[in-house]
Amino acid sequence: MVTGLRIMSFALFSALFYIISILFIAPMLAKAQSGEQIQRPNKNWFILTALFAVICHFISLFPFFSNLFSGENFTLMEIGSLISVLIAILATVAIALKIKTFWFLLPIIYCFATINVTLAAFAPSHVIQNLAQDLGLLLHILLAMFAYAVCFIAMLQSIQLAWLDRKLKTKQMVISPLLPPLMMVERHFFRVMLSGEILLTLTLLTGAVYLADFFGNENIQKAIFSFLAWIVYAVLLIGHWKYRWRGKKMIIYTISGMILLTIAYFGSRAMLGMN
């Protein structure tokens, strides 16, 4: 059993390795924007430090996993920490697979993970609803976490897409091997967004099936906001597919959906009653 002191140690190591990973790539990204000649970072060292970061992050969450499967209490901070490490893993895997659209998102994602792992270890929040030993409910929760992580990445990509588009329109874009083509970013964004929408659909379906009080007074707010987020993302995807929406509309819809989803997930103490 991992003790509280060891948990804090792993949380600190995780934060340290996240910061080292950011230091590997931040100067390179800054040079890419300024037009200076750059060299790619040593990918092996970067992947190694990122791998250490997520492993230590996961180990720091051992009490959460223990409580998750035993039906005991766990905190809102631990939920946020788990979501952030899922986002970090997805982004790191994307870089390992040579998907260039994630390079400029990594500092944001790793900073997000650093803050969350630190808060979860040193500033635990109030205890929330017990989780019974229910495989259906567990599936619903895991789907909800992945849905949030993927939708969050989609939001970051929409911001990146807007930034690249603005650079092109103002003729400030500098040719760089790290700057992905605009069409590639857009294509990846909508693929990620579609994946998030599918996961959110499964989250809503499993919630309706496995939560007896899904539409009860305690959870109705979460159900409504999650469904509204689902509608916003659906309208965005349909608008892009049928009317070729992009630009400001894409950002407005993506951020609006993320706000609604965040309210649904974290807007109440009983977050796990819905997502």
C-alpha positions, 0 to 999 in steps of 0.5 A: 500500500502506498503511503500518504508521504509516498503519494506526495513524493510521486506527485512532486516527481510527476510535476517535476517531470512535466516541467522538464518536458515543457522546458524541452519544447518551450524554447523550440516553440518560441523560436518557431514563432519568431522565425529563427532556425530551430532544431527538433528536441531530442524526441527520445528524451522528451518521451522519456520525461513525459513517460516518467511524468504520467507514470508518477502521476498515475501512482499518485492516484493509487488512493483514488483507484483503491477507493474507486473499486472498493466503493469508498469516498474520493475527492473532486480534486482526484477526479480532476487529476485523473482527467488531466493525466488522461489528457496528457497521455493522449497528447503524448501518444499523439506526439509519439505517433508524429502528429505535429498538431499537438506540439503547441498544445503540450505546454498547456496540457502539461501545465494543466496536469502539473496543477491538478496533480499538485492540488490532488496531493496537497489540497484535497477537496471535499469528499463526494458521493460514494461509488458502489461496486457497480461495473455499469456505473464504473463504465459510465464514469470512465467514459465520462472522463475520457469524453471530457479529456477528448473534448478538452483537447478538441477545444485546445486544437480549435484555439490553435487552429484560430491562431494559425489562421490569424497568422496566415491572414496577417502574413506573420506565419513563418515556415517551420517544420513544427508548424503543421499545415492549417488543413491538417490541424482542421482535419485532426480537430474534427476527428478529435471532436467527433471522437469526443461526441461519440464518447459523450453519447456513450456517457449519456446512454450509460448514465441513463441505463445504469443510474437509477436517479439519472433524471432525479432532482439531484442529477437533473442539472448535470443531465441537462448541461451534458445534453446541451453540450452534446447538442452544441457539439452535434450542431458544430459537426453537422455545420462543418460537414454540411456547410463547411463551418470553420473559423470563429463559429468553430471556436465559439461552439467548441468553447461553449460546449466545453463550458457546458460540459465543465458545468455538468461535470464540476458544477456540483458536489455530487459530480459522479451522480452524472459524470 
